[in-house]
Amino acid sequence: MTRTSLLRVILLAILLLNGADALMTLAVVRRGHAVEANPIMAALLDHGDVPFLLAKAGLVTVGVAVLWAFRQRPLSLVGAGVACGTYVLVLVQHLRVAHAVSEQLVR
């Protein structure tokens, strides 16, 4: 697999993981099981789900577009890898919260 192909896969993963993060964030925040840690995104949540989702999708899409625009530079692959790894860790945290909530419901 070429570096460009690998970058394409990682960038697609970032977009998908961002979508999963957004939906899982809405689920736990709206049910009162968590709060949005990012104050800017928390303020957007106060204005509703749509502004939150549009901002989250828009910002990450811009970041992905920048990484793609600089795809010939090795640092773009490093940045994409760091972003993707960060999203994986965020989703692990979402799963931990979901597990904790389900344990409380069982009791």
Residue frames as a rotation matrix with the C-alpha (Angstrom) as fourth column:
MET 1
0.588 0.809 0.000 0.00
0.809 -0.588 0.000 0.00
0.000 0.000 -1.000 0.00
THR 2
-0.225 -0.661 0.716 1.38
0.593 -0.676 -0.438 3.40
0.773 0.326 0.544 -0.92
ARG 3
-0.849 -0.149 -0.507 1.65
0.506 -0.505 -0.699 6.22
-0.152 -0.850 0.504 1.59
THR 4
-0.806 0.590 -0.042 -1.14
-0.568 -0.751 0.337 8.07
0.168 0.295 0.941 -0.21
SER 5
-0.151 0.766 -0.625 -3.42
-0.123 0.613 0.780 5.04
0.981 0.195 0.002 -0.07
LEU 6
-0.401 -0.065 -0.914 -2.68
0.824 0.410 -0.391 4.58
0.400 -0.910 -0.110 3.62
LEU 7
-0.979 0.044 -0.197 -3.40
0.047 -0.900 -0.434 8.24
-0.196 -0.434 0.879 4.26
ARG 8
-0.537 0.831 -0.145 -6.72
-0.560 -0.222 0.798 7.92
0.631 0.510 0.584 2.39
VAL 9
-0.055 0.495 -0.867 -7.76
0.407 0.804 0.433 4.99
0.912 -0.330 -0.245 4.60
ILE 10
-0.618 -0.237 -0.749 -6.73
0.785 -0.147 -0.601 6.79
0.032 -0.960 0.278 7.80
LEU 11
-0.962 0.274 -0.014 -8.57
-0.274 -0.962 0.006 9.97
-0.012 0.009 1.000 6.78
LEU 12
-0.235 0.907 -0.348 -11.71
-0.328 0.263 0.907 7.98
0.915 0.328 0.236 6.03
ALA 13
-0.166 0.108 -0.980 -11.37
0.766 0.640 -0.059 6.32
0.621 -0.760 -0.189 9.44
ILE 14
-0.932 -0.194 -0.307 -11.09
0.346 -0.733 -0.586 9.75
-0.112 -0.652 0.750 11.07
LEU 15
-0.685 0.727 0.048 -14.33
-0.601 -0.601 0.527 10.88
0.412 0.332 0.849 9.43
LEU 16
0.031 0.709 -0.705 -16.14
0.017 0.705 0.709 7.71
0.999 -0.034 0.010 10.50
LEU 17
-0.370 -0.244 -0.896 -14.75
0.853 0.293 -0.432 7.82
0.368 -0.924 0.100 14.04
ASN 18
-0.997 0.051 0.049 -15.72
-0.064 -0.952 -0.300 11.49
0.031 -0.303 0.953 14.30
GLY 19
-0.308 0.945 -0.106 -19.28
-0.554 -0.087 0.828 10.59
0.773 0.314 0.551 13.33
ALA 20
0.099 0.290 -0.952 -19.38
0.505 0.810 0.299 7.81
0.857 -0.510 -0.066 15.92
ASP 21
-0.747 -0.438 -0.501 -17.94
0.653 -0.342 -0.675 10.16
0.125 -0.831 0.542 18.55
ALA 22
-0.853 0.456 0.253 -20.56
-0.420 -0.889 0.185 12.80
0.309 0.051 0.950 17.77
LEU 23
0.030 0.937 -0.348 -23.48
-0.368 0.334 0.868 10.39
0.929 0.102 0.355 18.00
MET 24
0.010 -0.080 -0.997 -22.19
0.738 0.673 -0.047 8.72
0.674 -0.735 0.066 21.15
THR 25
-0.938 -0.337 -0.084 -21.55
0.316 -0.726 -0.610 12.11
0.145 -0.599 0.788 22.74
LEU 26
-0.516 0.822 0.243 -25.13
-0.635 -0.557 0.535 13.17
0.575 0.122 0.809 22.01
ALA 27
0.172 0.619 -0.766 -26.45
0.079 0.766 0.638 9.92
0.982 -0.170 0.083 23.45
VAL 28
-0.176 -0.285 -0.942 -24.64
0.895 0.352 -0.274 10.16
0.410 -0.892 0.193 26.79
VAL 29
-0.981 -0.192 0.031 -24.90
0.167 -0.912 -0.374 13.93
0.100 -0.361 0.927 27.22
ARG 30
-0.462 0.874 0.153 -28.61
-0.556 -0.419 0.718 14.10
0.692 0.246 0.679 26.41
ARG 31
0.352 0.567 -0.745 -29.30
0.231 0.718 0.656 11.28
0.907 -0.403 0.122 28.88
GLY 32
0.710 -0.071 0.700 -27.31
-0.585 -0.614 0.530 13.05
0.392 -0.786 -0.478 31.60
HIS 33
0.919 -0.385 -0.088 -24.59
0.386 0.830 0.402 10.40
-0.082 -0.403 0.911 31.88
ALA 34
-0.141 -0.990 0.019 -21.74
0.956 -0.131 0.262 12.72
-0.257 0.055 0.965 30.84
VAL 35
0.689 0.236 -0.685 -20.89
0.081 -0.964 -0.251 16.31
-0.720 0.118 -0.684 29.97
GLU 36
0.778 -0.449 0.439 -19.08
0.477 -0.032 -0.878 17.60
0.408 0.893 0.190 26.91
ALA 37
0.334 -0.751 -0.569 -15.51
0.818 -0.069 0.572 18.31
-0.469 -0.656 0.591 28.02
ASN 38
-0.650 -0.553 0.522 -14.75
0.750 -0.578 0.321 20.80
0.124 0.600 0.791 25.23
PRO 39
-0.418 0.520 -0.745 -16.26
0.399 -0.632 -0.665 24.15
-0.816 -0.575 0.057 26.29
ILE 40
-0.719 0.154 -0.677 -16.76
-0.606 -0.616 0.503 25.32
-0.340 0.772 0.537 22.71
MET 41
-0.762 0.452 -0.465 -18.58
-0.040 0.683 0.729 22.15
0.647 0.574 -0.502 21.73
ALA 42
-0.612 0.556 -0.562 -20.54
0.772 0.267 -0.577 22.28
-0.171 -0.787 -0.593 25.01
ALA 43
-0.560 0.394 -0.728 -21.73
-0.177 -0.916 -0.360 25.77
-0.809 -0.073 0.583 24.07
LEU 44
-0.738 0.291 -0.609 -22.81
-0.636 0.005 0.772 24.49
0.227 0.957 0.181 20.67
LEU 45
-0.762 0.467 -0.449 -24.70
0.485 0.871 0.082 21.66
0.429 -0.155 -0.890 22.37
ASP 46
-0.621 0.526 -0.581 -26.60
0.390 -0.437 -0.811 24.30
-0.680 -0.730 0.066 24.34
HIS 47
-0.474 0.416 -0.776 -27.90
-0.715 -0.696 0.064 25.56
-0.514 0.585 0.627 20.98
GLY 48
0.614 0.789 0.025 -29.06
-0.665 0.534 -0.521 22.11
-0.425 0.303 0.853 19.90
ASP 49
0.365 -0.421 0.831 -27.95
0.237 0.905 0.354 18.91
-0.900 0.068 0.430 18.28
VAL 50
0.800 0.010 0.600 -27.78
0.600 0.014 -0.800 20.25
-0.017 1.000 0.005 14.72
PRO 51
0.806 -0.563 0.181 -25.31
-0.508 -0.816 -0.275 23.10
0.303 0.130 -0.944 15.45
PHE 52
0.336 -0.675 0.657 -23.15
-0.609 0.377 0.698 20.66
-0.718 -0.635 -0.285 17.42
LEU 53
0.413 -0.119 0.903 -23.16
0.446 0.891 -0.087 18.05
-0.794 0.439 0.421 14.65
LEU 54
0.921 -0.046 0.388 -22.55
0.342 -0.389 -0.856 20.58
0.190 0.920 -0.342 11.87
ALA 55
0.670 -0.710 0.218 -19.64
-0.740 -0.664 0.111 22.20
0.066 -0.236 -0.970 13.70
LYS 56
0.249 -0.580 0.776 -18.09
-0.390 0.673 0.628 18.87
-0.886 -0.459 -0.059 14.62
ALA 57
0.533 0.004 0.846 -18.42
0.644 0.647 -0.409 17.48
-0.549 0.762 0.343 11.09
GLY 58
0.958 -0.107 0.265 -17.26
0.116 -0.702 -0.702 20.74
0.261 0.704 -0.661 9.52
LEU 59
0.586 -0.777 0.232 -14.18
-0.780 -0.463 0.421 21.21
-0.220 -0.428 -0.877 11.67
VAL 60
0.126 -0.541 0.832 -12.99
-0.100 0.827 0.553 17.65
-0.987 -0.153 0.051 11.26
THR 61
0.693 0.174 0.699 -13.68
0.638 0.303 -0.708 17.73
-0.335 0.937 0.099 7.52
VAL 62
0.904 -0.424 0.063 -11.54
-0.360 -0.831 -0.424 20.87
0.232 0.360 -0.904 7.20
GLY 63
0.283 -0.829 0.483 -8.75
-0.737 0.134 0.663 19.16
-0.614 -0.543 -0.573 9.14
VAL 64
0.261 -0.110 0.959 -8.98
0.368 0.930 0.006 16.08
-0.892 0.351 0.283 6.93
ALA 65
0.921 0.118 0.371 -8.93
0.389 -0.295 -0.873 18.29
0.006 0.948 -0.318 3.81
VAL 66
0.680 -0.732 0.039 -5.78
-0.733 -0.675 0.086 20.05
-0.037 -0.087 -0.996 5.03
LEU 67
0.061 -0.664 0.746 -4.04
-0.386 0.673 0.631 16.74
-0.920 -0.327 -0.215 5.71
TRP 68
0.478 0.169 0.862 -5.06
0.623 0.627 -0.468 15.53
-0.620 0.760 0.194 2.25
ALA 69
0.995 -0.098 0.015 -3.87
-0.062 -0.739 -0.671 18.76
0.077 0.667 -0.741 0.61
PHE 70
0.284 -0.945 0.160 -0.44
-0.959 -0.279 0.053 18.15
-0.006 -0.168 -0.986 2.12
ARG 71
0.915 0.217 0.340 -0.47
-0.254 0.965 0.066 14.41
-0.314 -0.147 0.938 1.40
GLN 72
0.685 -0.717 -0.128 2.93
0.109 0.274 -0.956 14.57
0.720 0.641 0.265 -0.30
ARG 73
-0.122 -0.715 0.688 4.54
-0.737 -0.399 -0.546 15.59
0.665 -0.574 -0.478 2.99
PRO 74
-0.464 -0.127 -0.877 5.34
0.249 0.931 -0.266 12.74
0.850 -0.341 -0.401 5.41
LEU 75
-0.997 0.053 0.056 4.10
-0.071 -0.342 -0.937 14.81
-0.031 -0.938 0.345 8.34
SER 76
-0.285 0.954 -0.093 0.53
-0.909 -0.238 0.341 14.61
0.303 0.182 0.936 7.00
LEU 77
0.100 0.267 -0.958 0.56
-0.079 0.962 0.260 10.84
0.992 0.049 0.118 7.59
VAL 78
-0.774 -0.418 -0.476 1.91
0.451 0.163 -0.877 11.37
0.445 -0.893 0.062 11.11
GLY 79
-0.851 0.487 0.197 -0.78
-0.523 -0.749 -0.406 13.94
-0.050 -0.449 0.892 11.88
ALA 80
0.017 0.884 -0.468 -3.49
-0.772 0.309 0.555 11.69
0.635 0.351 0.688 10.52
GLY 81
-0.182 -0.165 -0.969 -2.19
0.275 0.938 -0.211 8.78
0.944 -0.305 -0.126 12.57
VAL 82
-0.972 -0.184 -0.145 -2.19
0.196 -0.298 -0.934 10.86
0.129 -0.937 0.325 15.74
ALA 83
-0.549 0.833 0.072 -5.72
-0.835 -0.551 0.012 12.12
0.050 -0.054 0.997 15.07
CYS 84
0.112 0.590 -0.800 -6.99
-0.478 0.738 0.477 8.63
0.871 0.329 0.364 14.31
GLY 85
-0.492 -0.387 -0.779 -5.34
0.451 0.652 -0.609 7.21
0.744 -0.652 -0.146 17.43
THR 86
-0.974 0.168 0.155 -6.87
-0.227 -0.637 -0.737 9.96
-0.025 -0.752 0.659 19.51
TYR 87
-0.173 0.971 -0.167 -10.33
-0.926 -0.103 0.362 9.16
0.334 0.217 0.917 18.17
VAL 88
-0.036 0.105 -0.994 -9.83
0.039 0.994 0.104 5.49
0.999 -0.035 -0.040 18.99
LEU 89
-0.848 -0.325 -0.419 -9.01
0.422 0.065 -0.904 6.46
0.321 -0.944 0.082 22.58
VAL 90
-0.743 0.649 0.163 -12.08
-0.668 -0.708 -0.228 8.74
-0.033 -0.278 0.960 22.71
LEU 91
0.083 0.818 -0.569 -14.29
-0.707 0.451 0.545 5.89
0.702 0.357 0.616 21.53
VAL 92
-0.412 -0.270 -0.870 -12.77
0.396 0.807 -0.438 3.56
0.820 -0.525 -0.226 24.13
GLN 93
-0.997 0.071 -0.016 -13.82
-0.021 -0.496 -0.868 6.12
-0.070 -0.865 0.496 26.74
HIS 94
-0.327 0.934 -0.143 -17.32
-0.910 -0.271 0.313 6.20
0.253 0.232 0.939 25.25
LEU 95
0.054 0.315 -0.947 -17.49
-0.164 0.939 0.303 2.42
0.985 0.139 0.103 25.58
ARG 96
-0.789 -0.365 -0.494 -16.33
0.425 0.255 -0.868 2.63
0.443 -0.895 -0.046 29.19
VAL 97
-0.820 0.554 0.141 -19.11
-0.548 -0.690 -0.473 5.12
-0.165 -0.465 0.870 29.96
ALA 98
-0.032 0.844 -0.535 -21.67
-0.814 0.288 0.504 2.95
0.580 0.452 0.678 28.18
HIS 99
-0.257 -0.130 -0.958 -20.53
0.245 0.950 -0.195 -0.07
0.935 -0.285 -0.212 30.17
ALA 100
-0.978 -0.135 -0.159 -20.73
0.188 -0.246 -0.951 1.84
0.089 -0.960 0.266 33.46
VAL 101
-0.535 0.844 0.017 -24.22
-0.844 -0.535 -0.028 3.09
-0.014 -0.029 0.999 32.62
SER 102
0.071 0.574 -0.816 -25.39
-0.505 0.726 0.467 -0.40
0.860 0.378 0.341 31.69
GLU 103
-0.620 -0.339 -0.708 -24.00
0.409 0.631 -0.660 -1.77
0.670 -0.698 -0.252 34.97
GLN 104
-0.951 0.299 0.081 -26.01
-0.251 -0.590 -0.768 0.84
-0.182 -0.750 0.636 36.88
LEU 105
-0.229 0.922 -0.312 -29.17
-0.931 -0.114 0.346 -0.07
0.284 0.370 0.885 34.99
VAL 106
-0.183 0.097 -0.978 -28.75
-0.074 0.991 0.112 -3.76
0.980 0.093 -0.174 35.81
ARG 107
-0.902 -0.256 -0.348 -28.56
0.311 0.173 -0.934 -3.08
0.300 -0.951 -0.076 39.54
